[in-house]
Amino acid sequence: MPVFKHPEYPEETLVQLESLVPCRESQVSTLLSIFGERHHFSFPSLFIYGHTSSGKTYVMQTLLKTLKLPHVFVNCIECFTSRLLLEEILQQLQHLSTKEEDPPLVSCDTFNDFIRLFKQTTMIPDLQNQTIYVILDNAEQLRKFEANILPGFLRLQELTDRNVTVVLLSEIVWELLRPNTGCLEPSPLYFPDYSIGHLQKILSHDHPPEYSFDFYAAYINILLGVFYPVCRDLKELRHLAALNFSKYCEPVVQGEANERDTRRLWKNIESHLKKAMQTVYLREISSSQWERLQQDDGEPGHLKGLSAHAHVELPYYSRFLLIAAYLASYNPARTDKRFFVKHHGKIRKMNFQKKHEKTTNHLLGPKPFPLDRMLAILYSIVDSRVAPTANIFSQITSLVTLQLLTLVGHDDQLNGPRYKCNVSLDFIRAISRTVNFDIIKYLYDFL
């Protein structure tokens, strides 16, 4: 018996849909109920939210494609201005209405023009007789657009007098996205994080055809046992599973063990999974380089070029930004004058004695610091004069995206953003060597 039931769609289609969206049956059933039949008017707007890699985008794309519903799918990060966003939606609508591979380009400057062109494009009977779905992925980016864009999309059905539903996909809750001027409230739908059981089920379906399902499922169980405490991202776990599987089945290929000898297989891969822990979320080396390094006979626990993070390629000032962030995270703020002011005068030695401190800052972990402190340290350690340009701030954002820095307390409008440095001492020493900076001389713990 199929899990999904709907009078509009054949049973074979629903069975196929069930196999494509494992562990999201509840959310898909809710969406099918909201969508109704093709010619029914659906909700004017939906707001689907959940953490990254919780299946929001995949489920929506799979659902709309499998049921062959007319839809427009736009990523708000790629369309970073309102004009690009509106023109992309109209371009995809033209493709739906004319079925041409390269429809003529559309020019749209304002939201009023968008409403007029939207009505014209959806005049054909095929689009008038069924619901059109406009999906805006990464909808939190709409906060950066003009004030009328988000309220206008939420009222698109009313403004165009067409059977259209706007679906917003976001990683933040609606309260952080709601405009201050008020708007039509969308219907919310939450996508929870995948549990370890869900991840086990989903990843096990990727097993190679030459190996049994149970063998690959045992491997996934081992992999999740190592990585699940530090990584819940399905895409990252899938990448790690594909990258390390050849090492796991190496004893089977060489005839030293069979598929049921899990203890022998675990001993063979344990050290390699621990090395791979250093590369979670960081594409420091390619998959082919990783495979070659696995075949090298080096010292146990040592990975050439990886444990020292020598393969990280960062722009010149990004390296100094990361060094400044590390110093700000691990040095007390009171020591900045001692390290970074050239003519700081005499400082009593007792101020820097650590006899009353029970542990070092490196054992306590990184502490948050304000943006101005990191920039002040940057200006001090860089030989050439650095202006606080947009390029510098964009590099800070890139370091956050790479998860080398963590943004904390960004909702505090009074004090500004605060950051924490996520990298290890070995990492920052390797980065420092590339710019000829001796970071040990500037760390309070090594005085």
NORURGI-V635058 format. One record per residue. N is the residue number from 1. RES is the residue in one letter. PHI is phi as a letter, one per 40 degrees, with the letter a starting at -180 (999 if undefined). Layout:
N:RES:PHI  N:RES:PHI
//
This chain:
1:M:999  2:P:c  3:V:c  4:F:c  5:K:b  6:H:a  7:P:c  8:E:c  9:Y:b  10:P:c  11:E:c  12:E:c  13:T:c  14:L:c  15:V:c  16:Q:c  17:L:c  18:E:c  19:S:c  20:L:c  21:V:b  22:P:c  23:C:g  24:R:b  25:E:c  26:S:c  27:Q:c  28:V:c  29:S:c  30:T:c  31:L:c  32:L:c  33:S:c  34:I:c  35:F:c  36:G:g  37:E:c  38:R:d  39:H:c  40:H:c  41:F:c  42:S:c  43:F:d  44:P:c  45:S:a  46:L:b  47:F:b  48:I:b  49:Y:b  50:G:i  51:H:c  52:T:c  53:S:f  54:S:b  55:G:g  56:K:c  57:T:c  58:Y:c  59:V:c  60:M:c  61:Q:c  62:T:c  63:L:c  64:L:c  65:K:c  66:T:c  67:L:c  68:K:f  69:L:c  70:P:c  71:H:a  72:V:b  73:F:b  74:V:b  75:N:c  76:C:c  77:I:c  78:E:c  79:C:c  80:F:c  81:T:b  82:S:c  83:R:c  84:L:d  85:L:c  86:L:c  87:E:c  88:E:c  89:I:c  90:L:c  91:Q:c  92:Q:c  93:L:c  94:Q:c  95:H:c  96:L:c  97:S:c  98:T:b  99:K:g  100:E:c  101:E:c  102:D:b  103:P:c  104:P:c  105:L:c  106:V:b  107:S:b  108:C:a  109:D:c  110:T:b  111:F:c  112:N:c  113:D:c  114:F:c  115:I:c  116:R:c  117:L:c  118:F:c  119:K:c  120:Q:c  121:T:c  122:T:c  123:M:c  124:I:c  125:P:d  126:D:d  127:L:c  128:Q:c  129:N:c  130:Q:a  131:T:c  132:I:b  133:Y:b  134:V:b  135:I:b  136:L:b  137:D:c  138:N:f  139:A:c  140:E:c  141:Q:c  142:L:c  143:R:c  144:K:c  145:F:c  146:E:d  147:A:c  148:N:c  149:I:c  150:L:c  151:P:d  152:G:c  153:F:c  154:L:c  155:R:b  156:L:c  157:Q:c  158:E:c  159:L:c  160:T:c  161:D:f  162:R:b  163:N:c  164:V:b  165:T:b  166:V:c  167:V:b  168:L:c  169:L:b  170:S:a  171:E:c  172:I:b  173:V:c  174:W:c  175:E:c  176:L:c  177:L:b  178:R:d  179:P:c  180:N:c  181:T:c  182:G:g  183:C:a  184:L:c  185:E:c  186:P:c  187:S:c  188:P:c  189:L:a  190:Y:c  191:F:b  192:P:c  193:D:c  194:Y:c  195:S:c  196:I:c  197:G:c  198:H:c  199:L:c  200:Q:c  201:K:c  202:I:c  203:L:c  204:S:c  205:H:c  206:D:c  207:H:c  208:P:c  209:P:c  210:E:c  211:Y:b  212:S:c  213:F:c  214:D:c  215:F:c  216:Y:c  217:A:c  218:A:c  219:Y:c  220:I:c  221:N:c  222:I:c  223:L:c  224:L:c  225:G:c  226:V:c  227:F:c  228:Y:d  229:P:c  230:V:b  231:C:a  232:R:b  233:D:c  234:L:c  235:K:c  236:E:c  237:L:c  238:R:c  239:H:c  240:L:c  241:A:c  242:A:c  243:L:c  244:N:b  245:F:c  246:S:c  247:K:c  248:Y:c  249:C:c  250:E:d  251:P:c  252:V:c  253:V:c  254:Q:c  255:G:g  256:E:c  257:A:a  258:N:b  259:E:c  260:R:c  261:D:c  262:T:c  263:R:c  264:R:c  265:L:c  266:W:c  267:K:c  268:N:c  269:I:b  270:E:d  271:S:c  272:H:c  273:L:c  274:K:c  275:K:c  276:A:c  277:M:c  278:Q:c  279:T:b  280:V:c  281:Y:g  282:L:b  283:R:c  284:E:c  285:I:b  286:S:c  287:S:c  288:S:c  289:Q:c  290:W:c  291:E:c  292:R:c  293:L:c  294:Q:c  295:Q:c  296:D:c  297:D:c  298:G:b  299:E:c  300:P:c  301:G:g  302:H:b  303:L:b  304:K:c  305:G:g  306:L:b  307:S:c  308:A:c  309:H:f  310:A:c  311:H:c  312:V:c  313:E:b  314:L:b  315:P:c  316:Y:d  317:Y:c  318:S:c  319:R:c  320:F:c  321:L:c  322:L:c  323:I:c  324:A:c  325:A:c  326:Y:c  327:L:c  328:A:c  329:S:c  330:Y:b  331:N:b  332:P:c  333:A:c  334:R:c  335:T:c  336:D:c  337:K:c  338:R:c  339:F:c  340:F:b  341:V:b  342:K:c  343:H:b  344:H:c  345:G:g  346:K:c  347:I:b  348:R:c  349:K:c  350:M:c  351:N:c  352:F:b  353:Q:c  354:K:b  355:K:c  356:H:c  357:E:c  358:K:c  359:T:a  360:T:c  361:N:c  362:H:c  363:L:c  364:L:c  365:G:g  366:P:c  367:K:b  368:P:c  369:F:a  370:P:c  371:L:c  372:D:c  373:R:c  374:M:c  375:L:c  376:A:c  377:I:c  378:L:d  379:Y:c  380:S:c  381:I:c  382:V:c  383:D:c  384:S:c  385:R:c  386:V:b  387:A:c  388:P:c  389:T:c  390:A:c  391:N:c  392:I:c  393:F:c  394:S:c  395:Q:c  396:I:c  397:T:c  398:S:c  399:L:c  400:V:c  401:T:c  402:L:c  403:Q:g  404:L:c  405:L:b  406:T:b  407:L:c  408:V:b  409:G:g  410:H:c  411:D:c  412:D:c  413:Q:c  414:L:c  415:N:c  416:G:g  417:P:c  418:R:b  419:Y:b  420:K:b  421:C:c  422:N:b  423:V:c  424:S:c  425:L:c  426:D:c  427:F:c  428:I:c  429:R:c  430:A:c  431:I:c  432:S:c  433:R:c  434:T:c  435:V:b  436:N:f  437:F:b  438:D:c  439:I:c  440:I:c  441:K:c  442:Y:b  443:L:b  444:Y:c  445:D:c  446:F:b  447:L:c
//
